[in-house]
Amino acid sequence: MELYLDSVDFKEVEESMSLGIIAGLTTTPTFMHRHGITDIDAAIVKLSKMVPVLQIEALGNTPNEILAEAERQLALGLDPKNTVFKIPVSNVGIAAAKKLTDKGLKTNVHLVYTLNQAYMAMEAGATYICPLAGRMQDNGIDALTLFAQVLDVVNKYGYDSKIMFSSVRHTEHVRNALELGVHTVTAPWTVIKKLNDNNLTTLGTNQFIEHTKLMTVRVKEVTNVNATTCSVNDSVTDALVKMTSSGLGAVSVVDASNSLVGVFTDGDLRRKISEKGNAFLTSKMSDMQFGAPITVNGDALLYDAVKIFKDKQVDTIVVTQDNKPVGMIDIQDFVKMGLVG
């Protein structure tokens, strides 16, 4: 089944064509009007260079006027092999479609709402016949039954016309078209973009990405290098200022040789102030008793870091390189990456 884009939005056309599977573009004067396009000819020429096949309206009050309009549009520089002229179904439209077909031009007889209209288009040799599913359903008409009837006639009598499922409102319409066996569906970009949407697919993909990160990405690649250190000779206030400037809830404490001796956290601050009052703020880092700092080497895998977070039940881990602190990793960063629940 061919998949067409139904639009005149240049950005949508460009985005959809990047998929590499869109067979062509259908347009309408109504779309042109909605998008504020005043130079229709220029828009048609631009669109023709962006898509494999362009379907455009050819209007007139007589078959000859419609034919003349199609020839005028071709003279703009359109390729007749890649251009389909859309003609509303009527006696005039059917006669025009036959004239264009006899000249080797492609047509789409559209605004079809009955089997009889579709039959007349088949007899005229229309390349495409286009009932409007959504519009029919909006008016309480059983569109899917009509498509089934039209397809049955095409197959029974061997007509060459392709049936196009148009006026698509949602992804279910595309599924309907596939189940019916229509030859072509034309849909807006908002619908086409959703055809791949599925929660289970998203969950599975995210899981694959997460597991790949765990086994391939090194800790140093996600280390927060804004993390600062403070000296054992710094006051608690100094440490607090550095902690705040880093945006983290902890700061590494180092000795004169820049070796890690401990980690001071915002939790430590709250506990000590509760115990000792505001006087604690003037204390030095050397006055504190630090437990063994929890660290991870920058060359370790994220898998190792996640294991430490889970086993040690901490929020922050000091990242070291050559036994020197080079930054920190925060559990919230791992939550955002989907590595920790």
N, C-alpha and C positions, 0 to 999 in steps of 0.2 A: 504494500500500500504506500503510495506516494504521500509524503508529508510536506504540505505547503504552509508558509507563514501568511497570515491574514493581517496586513498592516501597511501603513505608509510612513511609519516613524523610522527615520534613517538610523537612529541609534539601535532600535530594536532589530532592524534588518541586519545591521553589522554584527550585532551580538549573536543572532540566530545563525547567520551564515558561518560563524566560527565553529559551529558544531560539525560542519562538513556533511550533513545528511539532509538538509532542507532542499527539496526538489525545485521549489519556485516560490513566487510571491503573488498573492491575489490582492487587488486594490479596489477601492470604490470611490466615487466622487464624494460620498459622505465622509469617508475617512480624510480625504484631502481637505474638505471644509473644516472638519473638527480640528485638524492640525494647523489651520491658518495658512494653508498653501494656496497662493494666488496664481502663481505661474505653474499651471498643471503640466504643460509641455516640458518645462525644465525639470520638474520633479520626475516625470516619466523617464526622461533620458537618463537622469542620474540613477534612478532605481534599476533601469535596464542593465547598467554596468555593474550592479552590485549582486545580481541574482542570476541563477542558471536560466530560469524561465520567468517571464513577467506576464501577468494577466491583467489587462486594462480594459476599461469600458469604451465601447464604440456606440454612440447614440445618434439617433436621427429619426425623422418622422416618416421616412420611406426606406425601403430596402436599399435604394441607390444612395441615399444620404448616409446610411450606416456604412455602406461599402466605401464611400468617398472619405468618411471620417477615418476609417481603418487605414486607407491608403495614405491619408494626410499624416497620420501618426507614424506610419512606417517611414515616411519621407524625413522624419526628424532624425533618422539614423538608427532606427530599431532593426534588429535582425528578425526577419519573418520566421526563421526556424525556431526562435526562442521567444516568440510573442504570441499570446493567445488573446483574442478579442472577446470580451464579455458582452453578451447581448441579452436584454430582458426578453423573456418568452412572450410572444404574441404572434399574430399572423404576420405582421411586419417583421418581427424579429426572426421568425422561422424562415421567411423568404430571404432575409439578409444573410442568415447563417448558411443557407444553401448557396447563395452567391459567393460568399467568402470561401466556403468549402470547395466549390468548383474552381476557384482560383488558387487552390492549394494552401489557403490560409487556415490557421487553427482558431476554433471558436469555443466559447463556453456559454451555453444557453442557461441562464440562471433565473432566479426568482421563481423556481418551479415548485408548485404546491400540489400537483395532481399527477396521476399516472398518465392521463391523456396528454398533458403538457410534455411530460418526459418522452412519450412516444413520438410526438411531433418533432421534438428535437433530435431523436434518433434517426428519424426519416430524413431530416435535413443534413445528417452527417456530422452533427456537433461533436467536436473532440471531447468536450466535457459537458455533463449535464449536472446541474447544481441545485438540488433541493436545499432548503434552509431549515435545518433540524430545530435549532433553538427557537427561531421565530415561530415555527409551526407549533411547537410545544407550548410556547407562551400563549397561543390562541386556542389551546385545547385540542390540537390536531395530533393524531397518532403518527408522528414522523417516522418512527422506526419501521412501522408496517409499510409505509410508502416506500422507504428505501428497499425493503425486502421485495416488494412488488416490482419496482423498477429494475432491480438486479435480476430478478427472475425473467423479465421480458428480454433484457439484454442477452442473457445466457441462452434463453429458449430460441431466439431468432437470430442470434449471432451478430448483433450490432457491434460496431467498433467503438462506440462512445464509452468514455470512462465516467463512472458515477462519482461525483465529488460530494462529500459530507461537509456541509458548511454551516455557518451560524453556530459555531461551537462555543458552548458556555463554560464547560468544565472538563476535567480529564475523563470523566465517565463517558462523555460523548466520543472521545477517541477510542475507548474500549468498545463502545457500541459499534463504531465504524469497523473496527477490526473483526468483531464477531459477525457482523452482517456480511463482510467480504467486499466492502466498497473498494473502489480502485484508488481513491484519493481522499485525503482529509485536509482541510485548511483551517488553521486554528490561530488564535492570537498568541503572542509571545508569553503572556501571563499563564496560559494553559500549557504551552509547550515546555516552559521552564519547570513545570511541576510533574511532568510525565515520569521522571526518575525518582520522585519523592517517595520514600518509604521509611517509616520509623525503624524497622528492623534492620534495613540496609544501613541506615545512619549509625545505629548502635554498633553493628558489626564493624563498619569502617572505622569508627572512632576507637574501637577496641584494638583493631589491628595497628592503628597509628600509635596508640598508647604503648602497646607491647613492643613495637619497633623502637620507639624512643627509649624505653627502658633498657633495651639490649644494644643500642647503637650510640646513643648520645652520652657524652662525657659530662661529669659534674661541672667542670670548668666552663662548659659552653653555656650554662644557665646560671652561673655564679653572679650574685649581685656585687659588682665591683665598687659600688658606692659605700659598701660596708667599711667602717673605719675602725681603727684600733685606738686604745688609750694606754698610757703608761701606768705602771704601778704607782708612779709618783703623782698621778693626776688625782684631783679631788672627785668626789661623787658628782658634783655639779659639772665639772669638766666632762665627765663621762656621759652625763645626761645630755649635755649640749651636742656632743658628737653622735650619740644615739639618735637624737631627734633629727639632726641634719641628714643622717643616712636614710631616714624613713623606715628603719627597722626597729624591732623591739629588743635589740641586744647590741652589745659592743664587745669586741675582743680585747682582753687585757694582756699586754706583753711586758717583758722585762727589758733591761738595757740592751740585750742582744737580739731583741725582736722575737724572742721565743714566746710561744703562747703559754700563759700561766693560768688563764681562766676566762670565763665569760660572765659579764655583768648584764642582767636582763631587767626589763621594766617590772617583772615580777619580784626580782630581788629588791628593787627600789621600794615598791609598795610594802613589802614585808618589813624591811629595815626601818622605814619611816614609822610604821605602826609600832615597832619595838622601841625605837630610840627617839622618835620625834624628828623635828626639822633639823636638829643639830647634826643628824647623820649626813646632811648634805655637804658639810665641810670636811667629812672624813676623807681619807685617801684610799685609793684602791688597795694599797699595801696593808691596810688595816683589816681587809676582808679575808675570810677563809673561803677559798674557791675549791670546789670539787674538781675532779678530772674533767677537763673540757671534752665535749663530744665533737669529734671531727670526722671529716671524710677527705680523702685525697682528691685533688682536682682531676686526676686521670681516671678515677673510678667511674663506673657506669651509673646512670640514674637508678638502675635497679638496686644498687648497693645503698644509695642515699635513701630510697623509699624504705628499704629494710630497716635502716637505722631509725628513721622517723617512727616506724611502727613499733620496733622493739624497745626503743628508749622513751617513746611517748614525749618527744620534745617538739618545740615549734621552730627552732632555729638550729642549724648545724654550721660550725666553722669549717670553711674550706681551706685546706693547707696545700702547699706545694713546697717540697724540700723542707718539710716540717715547720714552715713559716705560714702564718695566716695570710691569705690572699683575698678573702671575701667571705660571704655567708650565703647560705641558701635558706629560704623561709618556706615553711610548709604551705602557706597560702599560695605561693607561686606554683607549687606542685598540684594543689587543688585546682587552680585555674587551668593547668595543662591536662587535668583529668587523670593524673597519676596517683593521686591519693583521694580516697572517698571522704 
